[in-house]
Amino acid sequence: MTIEHRHDSHPAIVKRLNRAGGHLRSIVEMIESQRPCADIAQQLQAVEKAIVSAKKALIHDHLDHCLSHTQATEGMGSAVEEFRTISKYL
């Protein structure tokens, strides 16, 4: 059985990650142009928050959709194992 791993939230998550990737490239340019460390650290913090936010959204979506599907099709034991697998990334 193949479970569909694309969800309605994925395009928004991809958009968030692409934006973070653009900011990360800007940070490399900031370092190369010898911008102040405080400015660079501030931008790194913003990228980190964006990535954490995307990760949370992905995990919450997984919990909402994939675990309920696993429980319905494969049983509670499989759903618990699926939760254990994803929870290590929280």
HUWO-V564328 format. One record per backbone hydrogen bond with DSSP energy under -1.0 kcal/mol. CO is the residue of the C=O (numbers start at 1). NH is the residue of the N-H. E is the energy in kcal/mol with one decimal. If there is no record, write none. Layout:
# HUWO-V564328
co = {CO/CO}
nh = {NH/NH}
e = {E/E}
This chain:
# HUWO-V564328
co = {7/9/10/11/12/13/14/15/16/17/18/19/20/21/22/23/24/25/26/27/28/29/30/31/36/37/38/39/40/41/42/43/44/45/46/47/48/49/50/51/52/53/54/55/56/57/58/59/60/61/62/62/65/66/67/68/69/70/75/76/77/78/79/80/81/82/83/86/87}
nh = {10/13/14/15/16/17/18/19/20/21/22/23/24/25/26/27/28/29/30/31/32/33/35/34/40/41/42/43/44/45/46/47/48/49/50/51/52/53/54/55/56/57/58/59/60/61/62/63/64/65/66/67/69/70/71/72/73/74/79/80/81/82/83/84/85/86/87/89/90}
e = {-1.5/-2.0/-2.9/-2.2/-2.2/-2.5/-2.7/-2.1/-2.3/-2.4/-2.0/-2.2/-2.5/-2.1/-1.8/-2.0/-1.9/-1.8/-2.3/-2.4/-2.6/-2.0/-2.7/-1.6/-1.9/-3.0/-2.0/-1.9/-2.6/-2.3/-1.8/-2.2/-2.7/-2.4/-2.0/-2.3/-2.5/-2.5/-2.1/-2.5/-2.6/-2.3/-2.4/-2.6/-3.0/-2.3/-2.3/-2.7/-2.5/-2.6/-1.0/-1.7/-1.9/-2.8/-2.8/-2.0/-2.2/-3.2/-1.7/-2.6/-2.0/-2.5/-2.2/-2.4/-2.1/-2.1/-2.6/-1.8/-1.5}
